[in-house]
Amino acid sequence: MRSCVVCGGAAEIGSNGDIRQYRCGRCGPYLITGTAVALLKGRTQPNGAVIELIVAKVSHYIRTHSTEEAWLEIDSALIDEMVAQKLPSLNQQIDNLLRWMAEQAGEDHLAALEFSAFDVSSLMGAASEDSAGDLIDEAAQSGLIQFVPDDCYRLTKAGWDRLSVTEPLPAQRQERREFVDSERMAELRAIPDGEFDLRRLIRMCGEINSAWEAGNLISVGMLSRAIVDHVPPIFGQANFSQVASQASSRSIGGSFQHLHTGLRHIADGALHTHIRRREILPTPTQVDFRQSLDVLLGEIVRLLRT
């Protein structure tokens, strides 16, 4: 087993041409280009010594943007964005820990979970393993979690109550399937290099899955619109209105029109609505354009792999 190029922890790796594949216990699964590896080392070890804060930022970014179904692909253009991000506040880091514990516990609210500060530092967004350990101790002293010998913790009633106040529990959110199907993502990744570079499209699909899983529905609407506006050149058109009007069949055209009219109105509301005295937030039903978006992505796969 080799070392993760981000945090140095043990990681399973593979490769596909210039792309290296890592599954790290701290960072999670990700793909990274050879050029990005060299650039990353220059950011994390500019003078030979590791800058732990930069490592923490990159590791946290990966942990929050990558899943087993949609691996984050890191290229050289993404490195600076990862390094420039700010880590969550201390309260947010504790909330991240509680949410993760709730996911692991599921319906067994008193489940004892075994983990170390290293295991959870990146999902929390902590600046270091030591910082993660300090916050775990703080959560225990505050009565949000309880130590269970040996090396285990469980959420207390106070911890579950805090989660119920801050947002819906992840276990409840995960009842909804991924927004972009993992098989469709795999088909897009398998398309050979050609006239169009699909990396931005694949990245947006991965990010919309992360937003959907997290319940960030305004982001889902905006990213859906971004995908629709991004792909017309693949169909030889300048805009999506032309794509929809010249679809290859009536059924496909119906799905495209649904994206062009329904989705566009929903996304415009998310993007351009001014602040009001009384507001209403979108629901999953409002932004759920998964079926029509899958038809669009399926047509892209059909066109580009022939």
Sequence and secondary structure as in RCSB ss.txt:
>XXXX:A:sequence
MRSCVVCGGAAEIGSNGDIRQYRCGRCGPYLITGTAVALLKGRTQPNGAVIELIVAKVSHYIRTHSTEEAWLEID
SALIDEMVAQKLPSLNQQIDNLLRWMAEQAGEDHLAALEFSAFDVSSLMGAASEDSAGDLIDEAAQSGLIQFVPD
DCYRLTKAGWDRLSVTEPLPAQRQERREFVDSERMAELRAIPDGEFDLRRLIRMCGEINSAWEAGNLISVGMLSR
AIVDHVPPIFGQANFSQVASQASSRSIGGSFQHLHTGLRHIADGALHTHIRRREILPTPTQVDFRQSLDVLLGEI
VRLLRT
>XXXX:A:secstr
 EE TTT  EEEEEEETTEEEEEETTTEEEEEEHHHHHHHHHHH TTSS  HHHHHHHHHHHHHH  SSS EEE 
HHHHHHHHH     HHHHHHHHHHHHHHHHTT TT  EE  HHHHHHHHT SSHHHHHHHHHHHHHTTSEEEETT
TEEEE HHHHHHHHHHS  HHHHTTS  SS HHHHHHHHHS S SS  HHHHHHHHHHHHHHHHT HHHHHHHHH
HHHHH GGGGT SSHHHHHHT SSHHHHHHHHIIIIIIHHHHHHHHH    SS     HHHH  HHHHHHHHHHH
HHHH  
